């Protein structure tokens, strides 16, 4: 595991033999929801010895329909994410969408996440690198794993070696994604931790309804295969009631199902380490 991850998990039941988890609701809907999810997931992870990073987007900039929910206000949402991390002793992450968002967001969160569609935006990557924070770059749905070396080079050349890469599926036709698990091995060749996004990789985008679809019943399948092929971490968006979630409800894991899934994944990890 990279040293910067050891540092960020200091004091948080760090277990090098386990995978780490990035999880939370897709977007900050309310402080009550965020706190509910963080409390439940942090308790589960503490009991199982899984290092945990809390995730919630402070704003959703990439929506199919102009009428879709985008957030409760940047400053308000970022403050809630920071408060959540402090309350439960968790590192936090959220995505940024433009270079001028990097520095302000870095005042609130520990890890800056670069959305998959923006993984080639040089000014965005450099601005994130310049904050000195960990930068998690999601692989574009249109890129191969080996092509992500250029994103890594941009960040490293800016003087920041704290990099995570995340696999989140590859575009397959107009309205589906597939996961090529070779990308986990290829991206690990960059000498960085690699995460599998188990929920966004099951999206069915570009639906004519204006709402992205998904296949959440396959989250366990994606997660188990990722652990078996060497993923260092898993990204799982979760919600107490995905049916009423304001973003990505169609591909999120119901919160009550998380603990059993993580127990299964620990068994897979034990078998392959």
BELMO-V321577 format. One record per residue. N is the residue number from 1. PSI is psi as a letter, one per 30 degrees, with the letter a starting at -180 (* if undefined). NEAR is the number of other C-alpha atoms within 10 Angstrom. Layout:
n=N psi=PSI near=NEAR
n=N psi=PSI near=NEAR
This chain:
n=1 psi=k near=13
n=2 psi=k near=14
n=3 psi=e near=9
n=4 psi=f near=14
n=5 psi=e near=18
n=6 psi=e near=15
n=7 psi=e near=11
n=8 psi=f near=18
n=9 psi=g near=19
n=10 psi=k near=11
n=11 psi=g near=11
n=12 psi=i near=19
n=13 psi=h near=15
n=14 psi=k near=20
n=15 psi=j near=14
n=16 psi=f near=14
n=17 psi=f near=14
n=18 psi=l near=19
n=19 psi=l near=22
n=20 psi=l near=23
n=21 psi=k near=22
n=22 psi=j near=21
n=23 psi=l near=25
n=24 psi=a near=30
n=25 psi=l near=28
n=26 psi=e near=26
n=27 psi=l near=26
n=28 psi=j near=29
n=29 psi=e near=21
n=30 psi=l near=13
n=31 psi=e near=15
n=32 psi=e near=10
n=33 psi=e near=16
n=34 psi=e near=24
n=35 psi=e near=19
n=36 psi=e near=15
n=37 psi=e near=20
n=38 psi=e near=25
n=39 psi=e near=14
n=40 psi=e near=16
n=41 psi=e near=23
n=42 psi=e near=21
n=43 psi=e near=15
n=44 psi=e near=18
n=45 psi=e near=20
n=46 psi=e near=14
n=47 psi=e near=11
n=48 psi=f near=16
n=49 psi=h near=19
n=50 psi=j near=23
n=51 psi=k near=27
n=52 psi=k near=28
n=53 psi=k near=24
n=54 psi=k near=30
n=55 psi=k near=31
n=56 psi=k near=26
n=57 psi=k near=24
n=58 psi=f near=27
n=59 psi=k near=23
n=60 psi=j near=18
n=61 psi=f near=16
n=62 psi=j near=12
n=63 psi=k near=16
n=64 psi=e near=15
n=65 psi=k near=13
n=66 psi=f near=9
n=67 psi=f near=8
n=68 psi=l near=15
n=69 psi=k near=16
n=70 psi=f near=20
n=71 psi=l near=19
n=72 psi=g near=15
n=73 psi=k near=11
n=74 psi=e near=17
n=75 psi=e near=14
n=76 psi=e near=14
n=77 psi=e near=23
n=78 psi=e near=25
n=79 psi=e near=17
n=80 psi=e near=21
n=81 psi=e near=28
n=82 psi=e near=19
n=83 psi=e near=19
n=84 psi=e near=22
n=85 psi=e near=22
n=86 psi=e near=12
n=87 psi=e near=12
n=88 psi=g near=14
n=89 psi=h near=16
n=90 psi=k near=23
n=91 psi=l near=22
n=92 psi=l near=25
n=93 psi=l near=30
n=94 psi=l near=26
n=95 psi=l near=25
n=96 psi=l near=25
n=97 psi=f near=18
n=98 psi=l near=16
n=99 psi=e near=15
n=100 psi=f near=13
n=101 psi=f near=16
n=102 psi=e near=24
n=103 psi=e near=18
n=104 psi=e near=14
n=105 psi=e near=23
n=106 psi=f near=20
n=107 psi=f near=13
n=108 psi=e near=20
n=109 psi=l near=24
n=110 psi=f near=22
n=111 psi=k near=26
n=112 psi=k near=28
n=113 psi=k near=26
n=114 psi=j near=27
n=115 psi=l near=20
n=116 psi=e near=18
n=117 psi=f near=15
n=118 psi=g near=17
n=119 psi=f near=22
n=120 psi=g near=19
n=121 psi=j near=15
n=122 psi=e near=15
n=123 psi=e near=13
n=124 psi=e near=21
n=125 psi=e near=26
n=126 psi=e near=20
n=127 psi=e near=18
n=128 psi=e near=30
n=129 psi=e near=25
n=130 psi=f near=15
n=131 psi=f near=17
n=132 psi=f near=18
n=133 psi=l near=21
n=134 psi=k near=23
n=135 psi=j near=25
n=136 psi=j near=26
n=137 psi=k near=27
n=138 psi=k near=25
n=139 psi=k near=27
n=140 psi=k near=23
n=141 psi=f near=19
n=142 psi=g near=11
n=143 psi=l near=17
n=144 psi=l near=18
n=145 psi=e near=22
n=146 psi=f near=16
n=147 psi=f near=14
n=148 psi=f near=22
n=149 psi=f near=15
n=150 psi=e near=13
n=151 psi=e near=20
n=152 psi=e near=25
n=153 psi=e near=14
n=154 psi=e near=18
n=155 psi=e near=23
n=156 psi=e near=15
n=157 psi=f near=11
n=158 psi=g near=15
n=159 psi=g near=13
n=160 psi=j near=20
n=161 psi=g near=20
n=162 psi=i near=21
n=163 psi=k near=25
n=164 psi=k near=26
n=165 psi=k near=27
n=166 psi=k near=29
n=167 psi=k near=30
n=168 psi=g near=26
n=169 psi=l near=29
n=170 psi=k near=18
n=171 psi=k near=18
n=172 psi=j near=13
n=173 psi=a near=8
n=174 psi=f near=10
n=175 psi=h near=15
n=176 psi=l near=18
n=177 psi=l near=20
n=178 psi=l near=15
n=179 psi=k near=22
n=180 psi=j near=14
n=181 psi=f near=19
n=182 psi=f near=12
n=183 psi=f near=24
n=184 psi=e near=25
n=185 psi=e near=15
n=186 psi=e near=17
n=187 psi=f near=26
n=188 psi=f near=19
n=189 psi=f near=14
n=190 psi=f near=18
n=191 psi=h near=14
n=192 psi=l near=17
n=193 psi=k near=22
n=194 psi=k near=29
n=195 psi=k near=29
n=196 psi=k near=31
n=197 psi=j near=25
n=198 psi=f near=28
n=199 psi=e near=29
n=200 psi=f near=25
n=201 psi=f near=25
n=202 psi=g near=25
n=203 psi=l near=23
n=204 psi=i near=20
n=205 psi=l near=18
n=206 psi=h near=16
n=207 psi=k near=13
n=208 psi=f near=10
n=209 psi=f near=9
n=210 psi=g near=14
n=211 psi=k near=18
n=212 psi=k near=20
n=213 psi=a near=19
n=214 psi=l near=22
n=215 psi=i near=16
n=216 psi=f near=22
n=217 psi=f near=13
n=218 psi=g near=15
n=219 psi=e near=20
n=220 psi=e near=18
n=221 psi=e near=11
n=222 psi=e near=20
n=223 psi=e near=25
n=224 psi=e near=21
n=225 psi=e near=16
n=226 psi=e near=27
n=227 psi=e near=26
n=228 psi=f near=16
n=229 psi=g near=16
n=230 psi=g near=20
n=231 psi=k near=25
n=232 psi=f near=25
n=233 psi=l near=25
n=234 psi=k near=25
n=235 psi=j near=23
n=236 psi=j near=24
n=237 psi=k near=27
n=238 psi=l near=27
n=239 psi=k near=25
n=240 psi=e near=18
n=241 psi=i near=13
n=242 psi=f near=21
n=243 psi=f near=14
n=244 psi=g near=11
n=245 psi=k near=18
n=246 psi=f near=16
n=247 psi=k near=24
n=248 psi=g near=24
n=249 psi=f near=24
n=250 psi=f near=21
n=251 psi=g near=27
n=252 psi=l near=30
n=253 psi=k near=27
n=254 psi=k near=16
n=255 psi=e near=19
n=256 psi=f near=14
n=257 psi=f near=11
n=258 psi=e near=20
n=259 psi=e near=17
n=260 psi=e near=10
n=261 psi=e near=15
n=262 psi=e near=19
n=263 psi=e near=14
n=264 psi=e near=13
n=265 psi=e near=21
n=266 psi=e near=18
n=267 psi=e near=12
n=268 psi=e near=17
n=269 psi=e near=21
n=270 psi=e near=12
n=271 psi=f near=10
n=272 psi=f near=10
n=273 psi=* near=10
